[in-house]
Amino acid sequence: MLERLRAGVSGNAILADSLARMRKEDINGSVYSHPIGEHGHGAGPLIGLWDRQEGVPGRGDVAVIPDSWFSIELSVKAPVPEWGGRELWVGMEEDAVVDGRGKAAWALGRQERFHLVR
């Protein structure tokens, strides 16, 4: 999704392109992203919702603007053979910045390992 998050592109277009790429790579997952503002979820385009993976009329039609922040929430489901094929849901949430040139990058890096909490 980070590759598709660009200024001038609507949230719904980013969602559709991201989901198409996931399907091409045989990933069973979802995309949800919202702009970050001073009050949590800020003004700007929604990129899917956890329960609206077909697009979000209105807020999803808005284009991304430069110099904005987004919370990128992704999830994936995968069957676990040791659990009799039951699906495991795993989610992540990381923040991204769309810079003044309209290109996105991870705000503080990307989590690449699980943290075990006991």
C-alpha positions in Angstrom: 0.0 0.0 0.0 2.8 2.4 0.7 3.9 2.1 -2.9 0.4 3.2 -4.0 0.0 6.1 -1.4 0.7 9.2 -3.6 -0.6 12.7 -3.7 -3.3 13.2 -6.3 -4.6 9.7 -6.1 -8.0 9.0 -4.4 -8.4 6.7 -1.4 -10.7 4.4 -3.4 -8.1 4.1 -6.2 -5.3 3.3 -3.8 -7.6 0.7 -2.1 -8.5 -1.0 -5.4 -4.9 -1.1 -6.6 -3.6 -2.4 -3.3 -6.3 -5.2 -3.0 -5.6 -6.2 -6.7 -1.9 -6.6 -5.9 -2.7 -8.6 -2.7 -5.0 -10.9 -4.8 -2.2 -11.3 -7.4 0.2 -12.4 -4.6 -2.5 -14.7 -3.1 -2.7 -12.7 0.1 -6.1 -12.9 1.9 -6.1 -9.6 3.7 -7.6 -6.2 4.1 -6.6 -2.5 3.9 -7.7 0.3 6.1 -6.0 3.7 6.2 -7.0 7.1 7.5 -5.4 10.5 7.6 -3.9 11.5 11.0 -4.9 14.9 12.4 -4.8 16.8 15.6 -7.8 14.8 16.8 -6.8 11.2 15.8 -8.6 10.5 12.5 -7.9 13.6 10.5 -9.5 15.3 7.4 -8.7 13.7 4.1 -9.3 10.5 2.2 -10.2 7.1 3.7 -8.5 4.2 2.1 -11.0 1.4 2.8 -12.5 0.6 6.2 -12.2 -2.8 7.9 -15.8 -3.5 6.8 -15.8 -1.6 3.5 -13.2 -3.2 1.3 -15.1 -2.3 -1.9 -14.4 1.5 -1.4 -15.9 4.3 0.7 -18.2 6.6 -1.3 -17.5 10.3 -0.4 -14.4 10.2 1.9 -12.8 7.5 -0.3 -13.2 9.7 -3.4 -11.0 12.4 -2.0 -7.4 12.6 -3.3 -4.3 12.5 -1.1 -2.5 15.8 -0.7 1.2 16.4 0.0 2.5 17.0 3.5 0.0 14.7 5.2 0.2 11.7 7.5 -1.7 8.4 7.4 -2.2 5.5 9.7 -1.9 2.4 7.6 -3.8 -0.6 9.0 -3.3 -3.9 7.2 -4.4 -7.4 8.1 -4.0 -10.9 6.7 -5.7 -14.2 7.3 -3.9 -17.5 6.9 -4.9 -21.1 7.7 -2.8 -22.8 10.4 -2.4 -26.6 9.7 -1.7 -27.3 13.4 -5.1 -25.8 14.2 -7.0 -28.0 11.8 -6.8 -25.3 9.1 -8.5 -22.6 11.2 -7.6 -19.1 10.1 -5.3 -16.8 12.1 -5.9 -13.1 11.7 -2.8 -10.9 12.1 -3.0 -7.1 11.9 -0.5 -4.3 11.9 -0.7 -0.5 12.1 2.1 1.8 11.1 2.2 5.5 10.3 3.3 6.9 6.9 4.1 10.5 5.8 3.3 11.8 2.3 6.1 14.4 1.7 5.9 17.7 -0.1 6.7 16.0 -3.4 3.7 13.7 -2.9 5.8 10.5 -2.1 5.0 8.3 0.9 7.5 6.8 3.4 7.2 5.1 6.7 7.2 7.7 9.5 9.3 5.8 12.0 10.3 2.7 10.1 8.2 -0.5 9.7 7.8 -3.2 12.2 9.3 -6.4 10.8 9.3 -8.6 13.9 6.8 -9.7 16.4 7.3 -8.6 20.0 6.5 -11.4 22.5 4.5 -10.1 25.5 4.3 -12.5 28.5 
